[in-house]
Amino acid sequence: ELTPDGKHYIVNGAKKWISNGMWADYFTTCVRTGGDGMNGLTLLLIERKLEGVTVKRMDCQGAKSSGTAYIVFEDVKVPVENRIGKEGKGFKYVMKNFNTERFYLLLQGLSSARVCFE
């Protein structure tokens, strides 16, 4: 939600299973700023140093060096300047990024299969 003066978003919630979260200075988050559905989501860049941000290490079996984190946001005041793109378009931006990630995962799987085959 926006503060009455319109200068900050107030963010409450959590992110779980964030790779390298223990070392990150910034977190890209998709937060609800509007109504129900995909048009109510907005991307925000939240700085680790902001008051109300808590980062906890998650122990992952076999992946201790991944720095996987659980991040909690409690009444974090995020400046509107930290919005990424347009308000209400966060879902669209996330899905576009996922398509790129899926493509690279496909390439990784194909190259691994080729190594096994050869």
Legacy VTK file of the C-alpha trace (Angstrom):
# vtk DataFile Version 3.0
C-alpha trace
ASCII
DATASET POLYDATA
POINTS 118 float
0.000 0.000 0.000
1.094 3.574 -0.579
1.685 5.969 2.296
-0.753 8.917 2.482
1.881 11.251 0.999
2.386 8.831 -1.938
6.166 8.682 -1.461
6.555 5.120 -0.126
5.084 1.659 -0.443
4.575 -0.177 2.865
5.592 -3.806 2.351
4.699 -6.733 4.600
5.335 -10.366 3.743
8.122 -12.843 3.108
10.244 -14.464 0.414
11.454 -18.033 0.885
14.156 -20.121 -0.836
16.083 -17.094 -2.150
19.413 -18.257 -3.603
22.315 -15.995 -2.605
19.926 -14.036 -0.379
22.466 -14.083 2.441
24.806 -11.904 0.382
22.335 -9.754 -1.550
22.120 -6.014 -0.888
18.868 -5.696 -2.871
15.821 -7.917 -3.361
13.566 -7.816 -6.402
10.060 -8.452 -5.099
6.644 -8.765 -6.663
4.175 -7.197 -4.247
0.432 -6.637 -4.287
-0.257 -2.939 -4.796
-3.723 -3.232 -6.291
-6.737 -5.493 -6.427
-7.020 -9.219 -7.029
-5.425 -10.931 -9.980
-2.331 -10.363 -12.018
-2.952 -6.657 -12.601
-2.586 -5.918 -8.892
1.115 -6.866 -8.722
4.090 -4.501 -8.949
7.854 -5.098 -8.919
9.819 -3.295 -6.213
13.532 -3.203 -5.488
13.890 -3.470 -1.703
17.204 -2.606 -0.093
18.464 -4.961 2.590
19.433 -2.017 4.835
15.862 -0.690 5.106
14.248 -0.890 8.522
11.985 -3.931 8.824
13.978 -6.244 6.508
15.154 -9.448 8.221
17.287 -12.061 6.454
17.680 -15.567 7.898
19.850 -18.383 6.546
18.061 -21.536 5.441
20.052 -24.747 5.813
19.859 -26.654 2.555
21.151 -30.207 2.494
24.057 -30.454 0.075
23.970 -26.768 -0.867
25.493 -24.917 2.078
27.362 -22.490 -0.177
24.199 -21.299 -1.967
23.410 -18.731 0.731
19.718 -19.602 0.562
17.667 -17.204 2.668
14.252 -16.569 4.160
13.488 -12.854 3.996
10.804 -11.147 6.096
9.430 -7.664 5.407
7.668 -5.949 8.320
6.248 -2.484 7.601
9.163 -1.729 5.257
8.951 1.766 3.732
10.105 1.425 0.123
10.512 4.664 -1.866
8.300 4.844 -4.975
11.524 5.467 -6.932
12.367 1.791 -6.263
9.456 0.600 -8.394
10.592 -1.395 -11.429
8.461 -0.593 -14.457
4.820 0.385 -14.234
2.530 -0.230 -11.288
0.317 -3.256 -11.859
2.622 -4.844 -14.469
4.758 -6.933 -12.078
3.224 -10.279 -13.052
3.925 -9.610 -16.719
7.583 -8.777 -15.968
8.037 -11.906 -13.826
6.534 -14.177 -16.486
8.739 -12.663 -19.178
11.804 -13.384 -17.036
10.636 -16.954 -16.350
10.433 -17.596 -20.108
14.105 -16.653 -20.468
15.067 -18.802 -17.461
13.158 -21.778 -18.866
14.982 -21.452 -22.173
18.390 -21.521 -20.453
17.332 -24.488 -18.311
16.366 -26.284 -21.535
19.814 -25.593 -23.006
21.509 -26.825 -19.833
19.458 -30.028 -19.871
20.168 -30.667 -23.546
23.911 -30.172 -23.124
23.950 -32.498 -20.094
22.030 -35.142 -22.045
24.492 -34.827 -24.927
27.457 -35.336 -22.585
25.802 -38.471 -21.173
24.996 -39.769 -24.638
28.520 -39.260 -25.985
LINES 1 119
118 0 1 2 3 4 5 6 7 8 9 10 11 12 13 14 15 16 17 18 19 20 21 22 23 24 25 26 27 28 29 30 31 32 33 34 35 36 37 38 39 40 41 42 43 44 45 46 47 48 49 50 51 52 53 54 55 56 57 58 59 60 61 62 63 64 65 66 67 68 69 70 71 72 73 74 75 76 77 78 79 80 81 82 83 84 85 86 87 88 89 90 91 92 93 94 95 96 97 98 99 100 101 102 103 104 105 106 107 108 109 110 111 112 113 114 115 116 117
